[in-house]
Amino acid sequence: MEKTNQSNDNKFLGTEKIKKLLKAFSIPCVLSLIIQALYNLVDQIFIGNSNLGQLGNTATGIVYPLTVIALALGLFIGDGCAACISINQGRNQTKDTHKTIGTGITIGLIVSVILVAISFIFRKGILVGFGAKEASVLQFATEYSTWIIIGFPLFLLACVLNPIIRADGSPKYAMLSMALGAITNIILDPIFIYAFKMGMNGAALATFIGQLVTFVLSAVYFFKSKNFKLSIKSFIPDFKLLWLSLKLGISSFLTQISIVIISIVTNNILNVYLPGDTAAIGLLTIAFKVFGIVVSIAVGIASGGQPILGYNYGAKKYDRVKQAFKYIMLTTLLVGVVATVLFEACPQYILAIFGYSHVPEFGILIFRIYLGFILLTCLTKVVSILFQAIGSPVKSTLIAMLRDLIFLVPLTILLPMTTKTIYPFYWSAPISDILTAIIAFILLFILFKQMTKEQTPKTKNNISILPSHKGVIVTISRQHGAGGREIGQKIAQKLGVPFYDKELTALAAQESGLAQEYIEKIEEKNSILYNLYLSTEANQTAIKAQENVLKEIADKGSCVIVGRAADYVLKDYNPFKVFIYAPTEFKQKRIMTNYGDNEDLAKTNMEKADKRRAKFYENVTGQAWGNVANYNLAIDSSIGIDKVVEQIYLAVQNVK
């Protein structure tokens, strides 16, 4: 049996110089995100400097939420498919990869066509609802939206394909396809708007062709992909795979939909408190997009550092975690300070790029007050990504949602009501930034305090795989309290072969460079958001290390292994698979005796432990834990531990 050592591939994350690692990982992320942000920005620059002027910029601001809805749906499917592919690669389950991708493409096409139909049928109502109250703005927005809506299938499918290309191990190609599309848009905008005098239609058509270039380049990749091959059957939807992908893509969807909600709410607030001011929405849209460029840089820096932070946290190399985080924060701090200085000192020059020769007070105050705390926005994004990297999805999602949905939207609506004027609106973003930063940095302080407390990992004695002989490999899955460990030890003694339980995590720690405690805790997680982060670097390294160790143990010969999804990982070795279960009362009594729990606590701990084991097993294997059809023998341990041992022993002897 050929052995793999993929878990060792990431050890350089724990030894290489932090600065060197950050440069290698972060720069491509930053460039990719900036290119994506430019797609939303270039039209504004050329429109603003044409005779379309302020009305044109306002019209793009009205259509912008519709574009982000298409982006949200594309990433919902695409990021979900990419995460699903990564997880299945970790499970060595790649046979359905083509089906996952084909399903994503088919559903993406169907969704995009539905979105086109809805957008055209209800276009006027949608644009008015997005803030096009003035007839002149509605006319420009309608004109601009035509080619944008027609291009939704190209745009949405490109958003589906791009993450899949990255997951297939070709991030540079994914970035190149986006870059060439953006460059095409930049080249065609002045030609269509200025030379051909096509107005809003010209700007939208340039965007359409740019999206077409990105889509074609992305589609071409699928004829030369690395790890999968599509066929006609691939595109028949598999709704089970679709559901799994959508669960994994929900985070990306929520992030983008929050932008839609903010845009719609702010556009309508401006119409209420600045009635008849057709420039306000355009100015705010420009501010949002410039803000997006700055945040993209911060997010790119932190996202590039994710593997470094995650691996070293898992290895309990907390000094390296702190060092990497310090460099990320300092770099982000520099970006935030530069942005703040520009926003405070010369907002008029920023807006001049977009054709504003005389900037209204609203435009100045949007940059100086509304975006005045962009530094805090950037820093809290970094903290959110840190928690994502170390496998704390609830805290990461909380921080990510706090600013935009929990604080900003309500404050945007409520603050102007206090004076019936627009002025309090400017403070909705700064207050949201401050409140979010307070919560984020409290959580960060608690995390760093915990790391300081655990700075020196517990010393573990080096252990090795024990010698054995040819024979049956017995794997035992068990309910908590059913006596699986005790049964496993006694069977191993009767067979005269090695027994492995907790020893597996110690061996996996030696294999991967991660801390044993970290590997043990992977099975203990039971968060509803855990699947979103299963594919993080440290978790995948730990899971792969355990798989490698299990196979190395199996290569030595006969043994008894408890837990760690060994029955699935070692399926090619034809193990004898046992599942140990028992009635609740029996398990409660054993837990109370062995752990000193009272009756209620024993029941609670039993239920929690079994849920965690089921979740871990499902994450690693994609199968249901405890399904008796997956085992050679399922046996009730309440008949007596020694009787169970004897029955398993006899069954194993018959296998021989």
N, C-alpha and C positions, 0 to 999 in steps of 0.2 A: 504494500500500500504506500502510495507516494505521500509524503508528508509536506505540509506547507508551513511556512514561517512568516506569514503576512503580518502577524502581530508584532514582529520585530521591526517592521518597516518604519514604524513611527517613533522608535526610540531616539532618533536624532532630535525630536521635539523636546526631549528632556536633557539634551547635552549641547546642542549647537548654540551659538551666541544669539541672545534674544533679538538684538537689533538686526542681525542678518536674517533671522527667520521672519521678522515683521516686514522687512523690505520685500522679501520673496513672496510672502503671502498677501500682504495688504495692497501693494501697488496694483496688481491685476483687478482686485475687487473694487478699488476706488475708480479706476478707469472704466470698468464695466458699468458701474452705477452712474457715473457722470455722463457717459454716452446715452444711457437710458433717459436721464433727466433732460439732456439736450433735445431729445425728440419733442419734448413739450415746450421748449423754449424758443427754438429758431424761428417758428412762424411769427411769434410775438415781435421779434426784433424787426423782421422785414415788413410786417404789416404796419407796425408803428411808425416806420420811416417812409411809408408810402402815403398816397393821398387818402388811404383808408383811415389812418390816424387813430384817434381815441376810440371811435365807434368800432373800428376793426378789432382793437385790443379787447374792448368790452365784450364783443361778440365771441371771441375765442374763449374768454372767461366763462361765458354762458355755456358753451359747448364742452368745456373742459371736464365737468363732472361726468358727462356721458362717455367721454373717452376713458376716464378712469374706471367706470363701470365695466367696460370691455376689458381693460387691463386686469381688474380684480377677478373677473370670470376666467380669463386666460391663465392667470397665475394660480387660481384656485385649482384648476385642473393640472396645469403644467408642473407647478412646484409639488403638488400632491403625487403626481406620477413619478417625478424625480426622486422624492423621498421614499416612495414605495420600491422603486428600483434599487436604491441604496440598501434598504433594509433586506430585500430579497437576496442581494449579492452577499450580505453578511450571513444569511441563512443558507447560502449555496443553493438557493431555489431560483434559478434563472430561466427555467423552461417557460414560465409565464410572462417573462419580460416583454416579449413581442406583443402579447395580448394586452398587457397593461398599457403599452404605448399606443397600440392601435385603437383601443377603447377610448383613450384620452383624446386622440385625434378625431375620431368619429363624433364623440360627444361635443368636443370643442367646435366642430363644424356645425352640428345641429344647433347648439346654443348660439353661435354667432349669427346663423340665419334667422333664428327667432328674434334675436336682438335687433337685427336689421329691420325685420318686419314691424316689430313694436315701435322702433324709433321713427320709421317713416309714417306709420299709421297715426301715431299719437304725437308727432313731432312738435306741432304748435303748442299743445298743452304741456309737453315736457320742457320746452324751452322757456315758456312763460313761468312754469313752476321753478325752473332753475334761476329765474331772475330777470328775464327779458320782458320787462313791463312796458318800455317805450317801443313804439312802432318801428323806429329807425334801427334800434338794437335788434329787435326781432327779425327784421328783414336781413340784416348782415349775418345774424346767427343762423338763420335758415339757409342762406346762401353757403356759408362756410361748412355747415353740417352735412351737406349733400354728399360730397366726396368722402368725408370722414366716416359717415354711416356706411356708404358703399364699401369702404375699406375695412370694416369691422371683421369680416371673415379672415382677411390676410393678417390683420393686427392681432386678433385673438389667437389664431392658430400659431403665429410666430411666438406669442407668449407661452403657448403650450409646448412648442418644440424646443425653445431655447434652454429651459432648465433641464430637459431630457438630454440634450447634447452635452451639457456640463456634467450631468450624472454619468454619462457614458465615457467620461474621461477626456473631453475635448473643450475645456473652458476657453482656450484661445480662439478656437473656431467660432464658438458661440458669441464671444465678444466681437470678433471680426465681422460676423454677419450683421450685428447691430450697428457697428461703427460705419460700415459701408452704406447701410440704409440711412443713417443720420447724415452722412456726408452727401449722399444723393439729394436728400431733402434740402440741405444747405445750398447746394449748387443750383437746384431748380427753383427755389423760392424767388430769388431776384429775377431769374429769366421769365417766369410766369407772371410775377406781380408787376415788374418794371418794364421789361421788354415787350411782353405780349399783352400787357395791361388787362390781365384776367381778374384782377381784384381778389376778393375773398375766395372765389373758385380756384384761382391760381395757387394760393397758399395751401388750400386743402388738397388740390391735385398733386402738388409737390410732396405733401405728406403721404398721400396715397401711394405714389410711385416709390418713395423711400421705404414704405412698409412692404411693398411688393418685392423690392430688392432683398430686404431682410428675410421675407418669407421664402423666396426662391432659394436663397443660399442655405437657409435652414433645412428646407425640404431636400435639397441635393445631398446634404450630409447623410440622410437616411439610406442612401444607396451605397454608402461606404462606412457604415457605423462599425464600431469596434466589437461590441459585445452582444449584438442582437441582429436579427434579420426579419424584416416584415414580409408578410404574404397577404393575400386577399383575406384569408381567414382571420388575420390579426385584427381587422377592422370591424369584425362583428362584435358588438358591445358585450362585455362580460360585466354585469352589474355588481357582482360581488367584488371584483377588482376595482370597479369604479368607486364603490362605497369606501373601500379602504383608502384609495387615493384621495378622495374628497376629505376624509377625516384628517389626513396628513397635510392637506392644503388649506385648511380652514384659517390658519394663522395668517398666511399671505393674503387671503381674501379679506379678513377683518381689517388688516392694516390699510389696504387700499380703500375699502368701503368707508373707513373713518375719514379719509380725505374727501370722498364724495359728500358725506354728511356735513362736514365742516364747510365745504364750498357752497352747498345749497343754502345752509343756514346763514352764512355770512352774506351771500348775495342778496338774500331776501331782507336781512336786517338793514343793509345799505339802502335798499329801495324804500324801506319804511322811514328811516331817519335822514336819508339824503334823497328825497324824492326829486326826480327829474335830473339828477346828476349822472349822466351817462358815462362819465369817465371813471367813477369810483370803482365799479366792478373790475374794469380793465386794470386799474392801478393795483388793486388788491390781488388780482390774478398774477400779475407780474411779480409782486412781492412774494406770493406763494411759491412761484417757480424759481426765483432767485434763492429763496429760503431752502427749496428742495435741493438745489445744487450744493449748498453748504452742508446740509444734513447728509447728503449722499457721500460726501468726502468723509465725514465723521463715521458714518455707518460702514463705509468701505474699509476704513482703517481698523475698526473693531471687528468686523466680520472676518477680515484676513487673519486677525489674531485669535479667532475662535479655536482652531486646532491646538495652538500653543497653550492657551489658557486651559482648555479642557484636559489635554494630556497631562500637563504638569499638576493640575489639581487632582486628577486621578492617581498620579504617582506620589501625591503628598509632598511634592517639591514646592512648598508654598512660597519660598523665597523667589523662585522663578515665576510663579503666578503673579506675585506682587510686582516683580521687576517688569514683566511684560505689560501688566496693567498700568504701571506707572508710565512707561513709554507711550502706550496708547493714549492715556489721559493727557500727557504733556503735548503730544502731537495734536490731539483734538482741541486742547486748550488753545494752542497756537492758532489753529484754524478758526476757532470761535472768537478769539480776540481780534484777529484780522477782520473777520466779518463784522463784528460789532463796531470796530473803528470806522469801517467803510459805511456801514448803515447810519452811524451817528454823524459822521463828518461830511459825507458827500452823497446823500441819497439822490440829490438832483442829478449828479453825474451818472449814477446807475440808471436812473429813469431816462436820461438823455439817450442812452444806447437804444432805447425802445421808442425813440421819436418824440419824447416830451421836451420841447424847448422851454416851455414855461410850466413848471410843476406846481399843481395845486397843493394847498396846505395839507389836504388829506393824504396825498402821496408821501409828503415829508414825514408826517406823523406816523404813518403805517410803518415806515422803516425805523424811525427813531424811538417810537414807543411800542407799537404792536410787536415788532421783531427785535426789540431792544435787549431781550434776554435770550437771544439765540444761543449764546454760549451755554446756558443751562440746558437748553434743548439737546444740544450735541452731547453734553456730558451724561445726561440721563439716558440717551440712546446707547451710549457705551456701557453704562451700568446694566441696562436691560440685556445687552448682548453677552456681558460677562456671566449673568445668571443663566442665560441660555446655554453658554459654553460648558458650564460646570454641571448641567443637568438639573436646574431648578426652574422648570417650566412655568409653574404658577407665578413665582415672583417675576420672572421675565415678562410674561404676558401682562401681569398687573401693571408693571412700570410702563410697558409699551402702550397700554390703553388709557392710563391715567390722564395724560396731558390732553389728548385729542377728544376722547369720548366722555370721560367722567368729569373733567373740569372745564375744558374749553367750550364745548357745545352749550352746556347750561349757562356758563358765564356770558357767552356771546348773546344769548337771548335775554338774560336777566339784568345785566349791568346797565344797558341803555334805558331800561324801564325806570331806573332810579331817578334820572333827570329828564327823561323824554328827549334826550339829545344823543348825538353820535359819540361825544367825547368819552364816556365811560367804556365804550366798545374797544377803544385802543388798548385798554388795560386788561382785557380778558385774556390775551395770550401771556403777558408777563406774570399775571397772578397764577395762571395755570402752570407756567414754567417753574415758578417758585415753589408752589405746593407739591408738584411732582418731584422736584429736586430734593425737597425735604424728606419725603417718603423714601425716595431712591437711595439717598445717602445714609438714612437710618438703617435700611436693609444692608447697605454696603458696609457700614460700621460693624453691624452684628456679624456679618460674614468674615470680615478681617479679624475681628476679635476671636471668632471660632478658629480661624486658621492659626492665629498666634498661639492659642491655647494648645492646639494639636501640632505645633510646629515640628516637633520631633516624633516621627512615626514610631509605633511600637516595633521593637526589634523582633524579627522573625528568624527562627533557625532555618537554615537552608535544608531543604528536604529533597529527596530524589525519588524517581520512580523505582518501585521495588521490582526485583527480578521475579519472573513467574515461568509458567510452562504453557504449552499449547492446551487449549480447552475452551470451554464456554465462558463468554463474558455475560455476567448477570447485571442488568440495570434495574434499579428500584426507584419508582416514583411513589410518593406516599402522602397521605393526608397528615396534617399536623396532629400529633397525639396518637397516631395509629401504631407507633413503634417501629417505623421503617428503619431507622438507624440501628436500633438494637437487633432487629431481624437481619439486617445486612451484615453486621459484625459476626453474628453467630453462623450465618451461611458461609461467610468467608473462612471462618475457623474450621468448619466441617469439610470444606472443599480444599483447605490448605492453600489458599490463594490470597493475594493482597486485597485490602479493603480501602476504599477511597470515599471520603465525604468532604469534610472541611479541608483536607489535604489538597483538594483540587484547586481551591482558590489560592493557596500558598504557592503551588506549582505555577498557576497562571500568572501570579504576581511576578515570579522569577522570570517567566517567559516574556512578559510584556513590559516590565519596568514600572507598572502601576502598583499602587499600594494594595495589600490584601484586603484591608477594610473597605476600600472603594469598590473592589470587585464583588465583595460580599453584599454590599448595599444595593447593587444593581438589581438583584432579585427582590429586594425589599421594597422597591418603589411600586406604587400603585396609583399614581396620579392619573386623572382622566386626560391630562395633556402629555403624558409620558411618551406616547407614540410620536409626538411631534419632534422629539429630541433624541429618539432612539438611535438615529443615524449620526449623532455627533461623534467626533473623532475618538474620544476616550472610551465611550460606551462600546463602539464597534471594535476597538482594539482589545478591550477586556473580553468581550464575547468571543472574538476570534482566538484570543490566547487560550481561553478555556477549551475551545474546540480542538486546537492544536494539541493541548495537553492530553485531552481525552483520547485522541488518536494515537499519541505516543504511548500512553498506557496500554491501549488495546493492542498495539504492535508487540508489546512485551508478552502478551498471552492472557490466560484466564485471570479474571478478577471480579470483584463485586463493587459496583459504583452506585452511590445514592445521589439522586437529584441531578441538577444542572442540565436537564434535557438530554441526558446521555443516551437514552433510548433512540432519540432522533439523530443526534450527531453521529452516533456509531452504527447507523442503519446498514452501512455497507459491510459491517463486520458480523451481521446477523446475530445480534445479542439476544439473550433470553430476557424478555421484558416483563417486569412484574409491577403491578399496581397494588399497593396496600391501602385498604380503607377500613373503616369501623363505624359502629353507631356513635352518635353524638355523646351519649352518656359515658360510654367506654373511654372515648378520647378525653372527655372532660376530667374524668377521674385520674387518668394517667398524667395529664398536664398539671392538675392540682398536686399530685404526688411528686412529680419530677421538678416542677418549677415553683411550687409554693403559692400558686394563684388560688383565689377564692373561686366559687362556682361561676359567678358572672364574668369575672375577668378571664377565666379559663375559656369560656365560650366565646368571648369577644376576641381574644388572641387567636383562638383556633380559626375563627372565620376570617380574620385579617390575614393570617399566615397562608391559608388556602387560596384566598383571592390573589395574594402576591405571587404565589407559586403558579397559579393559573395564568396570570398576566405575563409573567416571565416566560413561561413555556410557549404561550401564544406568540409573544414577540420574537422568540428565537426560531420557532418551528412553523408558525402560521397554522398550527393545529390546536384542537381543543384538548386541554389537560384533563386526564381522568376518563377519557372516552375508552371504555373497556375493549372496544374493537381494535384499539391500537396496541394491545398488550397480549402476550402469550398466556399470562395468568393474572387474574384479578382476584384477590383473596381478602376475606374479612378477618382481621387480626384479633377480633374479640373471641374467637374460638380458642385462643391461647397462643402466646408468642412461640413457644417451643413446637406446638403442632404446625404452625405456619412455616416455621423453619424446616421442619421435617418434610412437609408437602413440597416446598420449593426445592429442597435438596433432592427428593425423589424425582421431581419433574426434570431437574437439570441432569440427573444421572441418565434419564431416559433419552434426553437430547444427545448425550454422548454416544 
